[in-house]
């Protein structure tokens, strides 16, 4: 009787440990896959002097909420241009 009880306790422990290890493996691999999908390639372009032109089709007019002029004292590589569409 004691051997049977011990057998079932060990079996239950093995099943629980296997389930926890399987879940940890699954969660780790799906998190890595999601992180790989969210990474985007960096796009670069040469900056040049000129106006930014926005075009749209449809009825109505495009009126900017704010208009600013940008100038730089030295040349270099622009890494980030932080702009948000529709932000005041």
C-alpha positions as semicolon CSV with decimal commas, in nm:
position;residue;x (nm);y (nm);z (nm)
1;X;0,000;0,000;0,000
2;X;0,281;0,242;0,090
3;X;0,468;0,159;-0,234
4;X;0,161;0,238;-0,443
5;X;0,112;0,574;-0,271
6;X;0,478;0,658;-0,314
7;X;0,463;0,562;-0,683
8;X;0,168;0,798;-0,745
9;X;0,333;1,084;-0,556
10;X;0,652;1,049;-0,758
11;X;0,453;1,021;-1,082
12;X;0,255;1,335;-0,998
13;X;0,577;1,520;-0,916
14;X;0,733;1,414;-1,248
15;X;0,424;1,531;-1,438
16;X;0,423;1,870;-1,260
17;X;0,796;1,926;-1,315
18;X;0,760;1,830;-1,683
19;X;0,464;2,066;-1,728
20;X;0,647;2,358;-1,564
21;X;0,962;2,297;-1,771
22;X;0,755;2,274;-2,090
23;X;0,575;2,599;-2,014
24;X;0,903;2,777;-1,936
25;X;1,054;2,654;-2,264
26;X;0,745;2,760;-2,462
27;X;0,725;3,104;-2,297
28;X;1,095;3,170;-2,353
29;X;1,089;3,071;-2,720
30;X;0,774;3,270;-2,804
31;X;0,914;3,581;-2,631
32;X;1,235;3,557;-2,836
33;X;1,035;3,509;-3,157
34;X;0,816;3,810;-3,077
35;X;1,123;4,023;-3,005
36;X;1,277;3,922;-3,339
37;X;0,961;4,018;-3,528
38;X;0,935;4,361;-3,363
39;X;1,288;4,468;-3,462
40;X;1,296;4,675;-3,781
41;X;1,579;4,752;-4,016
42;X;1,732;5,097;-3,988
43;X;1,671;5,309;-4,297
44;X;1,913;5,586;-4,384
45;X;1,893;5,867;-4,638
46;X;2,107;6,162;-4,740
47;X;1,982;6,492;-4,595
48;X;1,947;6,773;-4,843
49;X;1,834;7,135;-4,839
50;X;1,475;7,184;-4,945
51;X;1,115;7,187;-4,838
52;X;0,920;6,892;-4,706
53;X;0,624;6,833;-4,934
54;X;0,317;6,646;-4,820
55;X;0,061;6,536;-5,073
56;X;-0,286;6,400;-5,022
57;X;-0,590;6,329;-5,230
58;X;-0,941;6,418;-5,137
59;X;-1,158;6,718;-5,070
60;X;-1,040;6,986;-4,830
61;X;-0,719;7,163;-4,739
62;X;-0,411;7,061;-4,542
63;X;-0,323;7,323;-4,283
64;X;-0,028;7,257;-4,052
65;X;-0,086;7,319;-3,682
66;X;0,271;7,439;-3,637
67;X;0,536;7,533;-3,889
68;X;0,903;7,553;-3,795
69;X;1,227;7,615;-3,979
70;X;1,523;7,390;-3,908
71;X;1,890;7,473;-3,960
72;X;2,211;7,314;-3,842
73;X;2,552;7,463;-3,773
74;X;2,749;7,159;-3,882
75;X;2,716;6,858;-4,109
76;X;2,684;6,503;-3,991
77;X;2,466;6,195;-3,978
78;X;2,109;6,239;-3,856
79;X;2,025;5,936;-3,644
80;X;1,677;6,028;-3,516
81;X;1,413;6,271;-3,634
82;X;1,145;6,270;-3,367
83;X;0,814;6,369;-3,525
84;X;0,459;6,265;-3,453
85;X;0,172;6,302;-3,696
86;X;-0,100;6,530;-3,562
87;X;0,087;6,629;-3,245
88;X;0,042;6,990;-3,125
